Amino acid sequence: MHTPDVHGLAAPKRLWQWLPFLPLAVVMLTLTVAAAMRADIGALFDEGSITTHASACILMGCALAALLGWRTSCDAESDRSRIGAALPWLLLALGFLYLVIDEELQLHEHADEALHIFLAIRPTAWSDRIDDLIVLGYGMFGLGFITLFRHRFAALFRQRRLLRLTAAWFAAMVLLDLASNAYPGSVARHFTGPEIHLLKTGSAVLEETCKLMAEWSLLLVLLSASPARGFIGALPPADRVVNSAQAR
């Protein structure tokens, strides 16, 4: 009787367990190459840099995955209830498309500047945190949206580990962004110019890394709930594969 290749089946499952950390490996490789070439590391992680475009690509992937979820929801429902059942997925996709535009055009940054002009206030370390709070608002609104329609997004909530990772990376990104606005004032009194530059570069790297990790984890959550889940979720858990092989 043919014995299944347990190791051959378990290996992709182990690979999948490390997949959420792929952006972290890419960032480490980028830092290594940049350091070897003596390139300006900070320029790689500024607004409008290559990391911004990478972030927009991941968010576009989230939008496409949400559209696949919309299509799945349409196919699963009867004609009478199809529109209402699929609408949350479609709105989620449109939300991600907005985030792509925001990422590329820096809409939340411009909203911060416009608010300063409208209120006729000078930018300070505290008022400059408005754009960070807008980003926090994006996350809170998204969480509230999927919670409100949790009966439509039930497949997302099954990925609890990835959702926790997404929330943790997002919270770290916002905290780093809020903290970095204090550098020009309070930190300048205790460090020299080169030290402040190094500190700002380091915080920018960490902040962008957390953002990419949060977006990537969310993309994996969405893919697991879409028709593309066969790409990452076709295999059963490794222990189930082993038990099935032993039973044979």
N, C-alpha and C positions, 0 to 999 in steps of 0.2 A: 504494500500500500504506500502510496506517495506521501512523504512527510513534508509539510510546508516548511519553507525556509523562514523560521522564526526570526532569526537575526536580520534577514533581508527585509522583513516587514517592520521590525522594531526600529531599525536605523532611521527611516524617514520620520518616525514619530519622535525620536530623540532630536532630530534636526528641527522639527516643528517647535519643540520646546524652547529652542534657542533663537527661533526666528524673531520674536519680539525685540531682541537686542541687536538686530542687524544694523540699525542706524548708529548705534554706539560704536560698533566696530568700524563703520565707514568714517565716522568722525575721528576716531583714533588714527586710522590710516591717513586721513587728510592732514591731521596735525603732524604726523611723522614725516610725510612728504614735504609739507610746508617748512618744517624745521630744517630738513636736510637741504632744501633749496634756499634757505634763508629768506623766505617770502614773508610778507606782512600777514601774520596770522589773523590780526584783528579785522583786516579787510575782507577776509573770507567769511566772517560771521556778522558783518554789519548789515543794516537794513539795505535791501536791494542787491545783496551779494548772492553768491551761488547757493548759500543755504536758504535764502528767501525763495529762490526758484525751486529748490528741492522741496521746501515746505509746500509751495503751491502745487507741485506735482502730486504730493501725497494727498493733499486735500481734494484735488481733482479725482484721484483714485477713490476717495471716500464718496464723492458725489456720484461717480459711476456705479459704485457698489450699492449705494442707496437706490439708484435707478433700477438696478437688477432686483433689489428687494421690492420695489414698486411693481415691477413686471411679475414677479413671483406672486405677490399679493393679488394682482389682477387676475392671474390664471387660477388662483385657488378659490376665488369667490364667484358667486353667481352673478349674472348680469345686473340684477337689481341692486345688490349691495357692493358691486365692484368699485364704484367711484369713491364711496365713503371709506371703504376698507383700505384702498390704496393711497388715499390722499395724504396721510401722515408721512408715508415713505417719499412721496413726491415733494412735499414741503421740506423734508429733511435733505433731499438732494439739492433743492434750490438754496437751502441754507449753506450747504457746503460750497456751492458755486459762488455765493456772496463772499464767503471766506477766502476763496481763491482770488477774487477781485480785490478784496481788502488787503491780502498779503502782497499782491503785486503793486497796487497803487497806494498802499499805506493809508487807507481811509481813516483808521482810528487815530493815526498820528495827525492827519489834517483836521480831524474833528477836535482834537486837543488844541491845536493852534487856533482854529476858528472860535472856539469857546473863550480862549484868552482875549481874542480881539473883540468879541461880542460883549464880554463883561468888562473890557478895558482894564485888565489886570496884567501885571508884569509876571513873566514866568519865574517860578521859584522851585526849589527842590520838592515842595509839597504839591504845588499845582501841576507840575510836570508829571505827576503820577496819574493824571486823569486818563491818559491813553492806556495805562496799565489796568485801571479800573474798568475801562471799556472792554478790554480783552477778558477780564474776569467776568464781566457781565455776559459776554458771549458764551463762556463755559457754563455759567449758571442758567442762562436761558436754554441752552441745549439740553442740560440735565433735566430741567423742568419740563421741557417738551417731550422727551422720550419717556419721562415718568408719567406725564399726563396721558400719553397714548401707550402705556406699557402693555396693554392687551394686544396692541398691534406690533410692538417691538419685543415680544416675548423671547424671540430667538437671540436678541442682543443680550438680555439679562442672564442667559445661560452661560455666557462667557464671563463669569464673575472675576476670575483671575486677571484677565486682560482688562476688564473695566476698572479694577482696582489699580492696575499699573497705569492706565490712562489718567485716572484721577490724581495719582501720586505725581506723575511727571508734570501734569498741567499745574498742580499746586506749586511744585518746585519752581517751574518757569515763572509764574506770577510773583512769587516771593522774591526770586532773584531780580526780576525786573523792578519791583518796588524798592528793593534795597539798593540797587545800583544808582538810583536817582539821588542818593545822599552823598555820593562821592565828591561832586564839585565843592560842596560846602564843608561838611564835618570832616571828611577824610583828608582834605587838602591841608588841614592844619597839622597833621601828624605824619605825612609822607611827602617825599620829594616827587618831582614831576615824573621821572622814569618809573618810580614805584606806583604812582597813581595810574600811569598808562598800562603797566603790567596788570594791575588789579582790575582795571576796566576791561582789558582784553580777556582776562581769565573769566570774569563774570559774564561777558558776552558769549564766550565759548560754551560755558555751562548753561546759560539761558537758552541759546539756540539748540543745544543738544537735548535739553529737556523738552523743548517744543517739538523737535523732530521725533523724539521717542514717544511723546503723547499722541501725536498725529498718526504715527505708524501703528501704535497699539490699537488706536481707534479704527484704523483701516482694517486691521486683522479681525477685529470684532465684527465689523460690517461684512467682510468677506465670508465669515463663518455663518452669517445669516442669509446669504444670498446664493443664487445658483452657482457662483464661483466657489462655493465651499468645498466642492469636490477637489479643488486644487490643494487645499490645506487640511481638510477634515474627512477625507474618504476613509482613512484607516481608523479602526477602533483603537481604544487605549491599549498600550503595550501589554498590560497585564491580561486583558481579555484575549489578545492574540496568543499569548503564551498558554493560557488555560485551554483555549480551543485546540492548540497543537497537541497539548498533553492528552486531551480527551480522545484525540484520534490515535 
